Amino acid sequence: MGKEALVVDRNVLFSEGVFHGFLEANKKDYITLILGNHRYHPRGDELENNSSLQQVIPYVWIVDSKNQRVFAYKRAAGTNYKEGRLRNKWSCGLGGHIERIDSHNPIMAAMMRELQEEVKMPSYPTPRIVGYVKNDDDEVGKVHFGVVAVVDTEGPVTKGDEEMAHGRLHTLPELEALFADTKNNEVETWTRISWPFIKDYLNKL
């Protein structure tokens, strides 16, 4: 059997209307909705072009709240990164498709699996879900729904595989400068959408 991804019917997920941008987790309980209505669908071009099925994607930010730093990475430019639409882009969210192997709590299990696959850390704290991201303005966004979480660490964080060109913890001013330099840096849409919330979250700590 080929790879599968966890999906939810769009009309079920957004039965009360679709939001655009970032929605804080306390505004709506999408987690219960996803866990009660998901199924697994074969991955491939058909799924990537089918907006009636929403692929649920964990999107985990790694922060060092004590030192006010955020992990950011640049995706590989070549075939080391499989999703061609996101190659060579900067991102702060770690995650990927939720697979059938991701146990009884698939969202959290996938978050922990992706963290351990994508970065090296002294330990892997449990992510805290803080919100959701939805963007129908591009082809990637139309078929995906992001569950945004935060992991807080004081230890070093480095890239774990070749899907990343490079990655490290950045100060908030460094990250703002990186995002502002649009001539040299293409930043993933979900990162841009969720960054204001993450920055506010860190500034309030």
MARTORSE-534166 format. One record per residue (C-alpha): residue number from 1; residue in one letter; x, y, z. Coordinates in steps of 0.2 Angstrom, whole numbers, padded with zeros to 4 digits. Last residue first. Layout:
{NUM, 'A', {X, Y, Z}},
...
% end
This chain:
{205, 'L', {0028, 0179, 0141}},
{204, 'K', {0018, 0193, 0132}},
{203, 'N', {0031, 0196, 0119}},
{202, 'L', {0033, 0178, 0115}},
{201, 'Y', {0014, 0176, 0111}},
{200, 'D', {0014, 0192, 0101}},
{199, 'K', {0028, 0186, 0090}},
{198, 'I', {0019, 0169, 0088}},
{197, 'F', {0003, 0178, 0084}},
{196, 'P', {0011, 0189, 0071}},
{195, 'W', {0021, 0174, 0064}},
{194, 'S', {0005, 0164, 0060}},
{193, 'I', {0001, 0171, 0042}},
{192, 'R', {0019, 0174, 0037}},
{191, 'T', {0024, 0156, 0042}},
{190, 'W', {0009, 0149, 0033}},
{189, 'T', {0013, 0158, 0017}},
{188, 'E', {0031, 0151, 0016}},
{187, 'V', {0044, 0165, 0016}},
{186, 'E', {0054, 0169, 0000}},
{185, 'N', {0070, 0178, 0005}},
{184, 'N', {0082, 0188, -0006}},
{183, 'K', {0071, 0202, -0013}},
{182, 'T', {0058, 0200, 0001}},
{181, 'D', {0070, 0206, 0014}},
{180, 'A', {0057, 0210, 0027}},
{179, 'F', {0055, 0192, 0033}},
{178, 'L', {0074, 0191, 0036}},
{177, 'A', {0074, 0207, 0045}},
{176, 'E', {0059, 0202, 0056}},
{175, 'L', {0068, 0185, 0060}},
{174, 'E', {0084, 0194, 0065}},
{173, 'P', {0074, 0206, 0076}},
{172, 'L', {0065, 0191, 0085}},
{171, 'T', {0082, 0182, 0088}},
{170, 'H', {0085, 0167, 0077}},
{169, 'L', {0087, 0149, 0081}},
{168, 'R', {0095, 0139, 0067}},
{167, 'G', {0091, 0131, 0051}},
{166, 'H', {0100, 0126, 0035}},
{165, 'A', {0097, 0118, 0018}},
{164, 'M', {0083, 0108, 0026}},
{163, 'E', {0076, 0092, 0017}},
{162, 'E', {0094, 0085, 0020}},
{161, 'D', {0089, 0079, 0038}},
{160, 'G', {0090, 0084, 0056}},
{159, 'K', {0093, 0103, 0056}},
{158, 'T', {0099, 0110, 0072}},
{157, 'V', {0091, 0116, 0089}},
{156, 'P', {0101, 0120, 0104}},
{155, 'G', {0093, 0119, 0121}},
{154, 'E', {0082, 0132, 0130}},
{153, 'T', {0066, 0124, 0123}},
{152, 'D', {0047, 0129, 0120}},
{151, 'V', {0037, 0119, 0107}},
{150, 'V', {0023, 0128, 0099}},
{149, 'A', {0008, 0122, 0089}},
{148, 'V', {-0002, 0126, 0074}},
{147, 'V', {-0014, 0114, 0066}},
{146, 'G', {-0014, 0118, 0047}},
{145, 'F', {-0027, 0114, 0035}},
{144, 'H', {-0022, 0109, 0017}},
{143, 'V', {-0030, 0107, 0000}},
{142, 'K', {-0032, 0126, -0004}},
{141, 'G', {-0016, 0131, 0004}},
{140, 'V', {-0005, 0122, -0008}},
{139, 'E', {-0014, 0129, -0024}},
{138, 'D', {-0013, 0147, -0017}},
{137, 'D', {-0026, 0159, -0010}},
{136, 'D', {-0036, 0147, 0000}},
{135, 'N', {-0026, 0150, 0016}},
{134, 'K', {-0031, 0142, 0033}},
{133, 'V', {-0021, 0142, 0049}},
{132, 'Y', {-0025, 0135, 0066}},
{131, 'G', {-0021, 0139, 0084}},
{130, 'V', {-0011, 0137, 0099}},
{129, 'I', {-0008, 0118, 0101}},
{128, 'R', {0005, 0115, 0114}},
{127, 'P', {0019, 0103, 0108}},
{126, 'T', {0026, 0090, 0120}},
{125, 'P', {0045, 0093, 0123}},
{124, 'Y', {0058, 0084, 0113}},
{123, 'S', {0075, 0083, 0121}},
{122, 'P', {0093, 0087, 0117}},
{121, 'M', {0086, 0093, 0100}},
{120, 'K', {0090, 0088, 0082}},
{119, 'V', {0077, 0093, 0069}},
{118, 'E', {0067, 0085, 0055}},
{117, 'E', {0063, 0067, 0060}},
{116, 'Q', {0061, 0070, 0079}},
{115, 'L', {0050, 0085, 0076}},
{114, 'E', {0040, 0076, 0063}},
{113, 'R', {0037, 0061, 0074}},
{112, 'M', {0031, 0072, 0089}},
{111, 'M', {0019, 0082, 0078}},
{110, 'A', {0013, 0066, 0070}},
{109, 'A', {0009, 0058, 0087}},
{108, 'M', {0000, 0074, 0092}},
{107, 'I', {-0011, 0074, 0077}},
{106, 'P', {-0014, 0055, 0076}},
{105, 'N', {-0020, 0053, 0094}},
{104, 'H', {-0023, 0034, 0094}},
{103, 'S', {-0007, 0030, 0083}},
{102, 'D', {0002, 0040, 0070}},
{101, 'I', {0005, 0025, 0059}},
{100, 'R', {-0009, 0030, 0048}},
{99, 'E', {0000, 0045, 0042}},
{98, 'I', {-0002, 0064, 0046}},
{97, 'H', {0006, 0074, 0032}},
{96, 'G', {0020, 0086, 0037}},
{95, 'G', {0027, 0096, 0050}},
{94, 'L', {0039, 0109, 0056}},
{93, 'G', {0034, 0128, 0055}},
{92, 'C', {0046, 0142, 0054}},
{91, 'S', {0049, 0142, 0035}},
{90, 'W', {0060, 0150, 0022}},
{89, 'K', {0057, 0144, 0004}},
{88, 'N', {0069, 0135, -0007}},
{87, 'R', {0057, 0122, -0011}},
{86, 'L', {0039, 0124, -0006}},
{85, 'R', {0029, 0120, -0023}},
{84, 'G', {0041, 0106, -0027}},
{83, 'E', {0036, 0096, -0012}},
{82, 'K', {0049, 0082, -0011}},
{81, 'Y', {0063, 0092, -0003}},
{80, 'N', {0080, 0083, -0007}},
{79, 'T', {0074, 0086, -0025}},
{78, 'G', {0083, 0103, -0025}},
{77, 'A', {0081, 0120, -0016}},
{76, 'A', {0081, 0113, 0001}},
{75, 'R', {0070, 0121, 0013}},
{74, 'K', {0076, 0136, 0023}},
{73, 'Y', {0075, 0136, 0042}},
{72, 'A', {0069, 0146, 0056}},
{71, 'F', {0069, 0142, 0075}},
{70, 'V', {0063, 0156, 0086}},
{69, 'R', {0072, 0166, 0099}},
{68, 'Q', {0067, 0176, 0114}},
{67, 'N', {0080, 0170, 0126}},
{66, 'K', {0068, 0163, 0139}},
{65, 'S', {0055, 0160, 0126}},
{64, 'D', {0066, 0148, 0116}},
{63, 'V', {0054, 0144, 0102}},
{62, 'I', {0051, 0129, 0090}},
{61, 'W', {0035, 0132, 0079}},
{60, 'V', {0025, 0116, 0075}},
{59, 'Y', {0014, 0115, 0060}},
{58, 'P', {0004, 0099, 0060}},
{57, 'I', {-0005, 0096, 0043}},
{56, 'V', {-0023, 0091, 0040}},
{55, 'Q', {-0026, 0087, 0022}},
{54, 'Q', {-0043, 0095, 0018}},
{53, 'L', {-0053, 0085, 0005}},
{52, 'S', {-0065, 0095, -0006}},
{51, 'S', {-0049, 0104, -0012}},
{50, 'N', {-0044, 0090, -0023}},
{49, 'N', {-0028, 0095, -0032}},
{48, 'E', {-0015, 0087, -0020}},
{47, 'L', {-0027, 0072, -0018}},
{46, 'E', {-0026, 0068, -0037}},
{45, 'D', {-0008, 0071, -0038}},
{44, 'G', {-0003, 0058, -0025}},
{43, 'R', {-0007, 0053, -0007}},
{42, 'P', {-0020, 0039, -0004}},
{41, 'H', {-0033, 0044, 0008}},
{40, 'Y', {-0035, 0041, 0027}},
{39, 'R', {-0050, 0046, 0037}},
{38, 'H', {-0055, 0060, 0048}},
{37, 'N', {-0072, 0064, 0056}},
{36, 'G', {-0071, 0062, 0075}},
{35, 'L', {-0052, 0067, 0077}},
{34, 'I', {-0054, 0082, 0065}},
{33, 'L', {-0069, 0089, 0074}},
{32, 'T', {-0062, 0086, 0091}},
{31, 'I', {-0046, 0095, 0086}},
{30, 'Y', {-0056, 0109, 0077}},
{29, 'D', {-0062, 0116, 0094}},
{28, 'K', {-0065, 0134, 0089}},
{27, 'K', {-0060, 0151, 0096}},
{26, 'N', {-0048, 0144, 0110}},
{25, 'A', {-0036, 0138, 0097}},
{24, 'E', {-0033, 0155, 0090}},
{23, 'L', {-0038, 0157, 0071}},
{22, 'F', {-0025, 0162, 0058}},
{21, 'G', {-0028, 0167, 0040}},
{20, 'H', {-0045, 0164, 0032}},
{19, 'F', {-0060, 0156, 0040}},
{18, 'V', {-0072, 0144, 0032}},
{17, 'G', {-0090, 0143, 0036}},
{16, 'E', {-0100, 0134, 0049}},
{15, 'S', {-0099, 0117, 0040}},
{14, 'F', {-0080, 0121, 0038}},
{13, 'L', {-0073, 0104, 0043}},
{12, 'V', {-0088, 0094, 0037}},
{11, 'N', {-0089, 0103, 0020}},
{10, 'R', {-0070, 0101, 0018}},
{9, 'D', {-0071, 0083, 0021}},
{8, 'V', {-0057, 0078, 0033}},
{7, 'V', {-0040, 0070, 0028}},
{6, 'L', {-0026, 0060, 0035}},
{5, 'A', {-0013, 0056, 0022}},
{4, 'E', {-0009, 0039, 0014}},
{3, 'K', {0007, 0032, 0007}},
{2, 'G', {0006, 0017, -0004}},
{1, 'M', {0000, 0000, 0000}},
% end
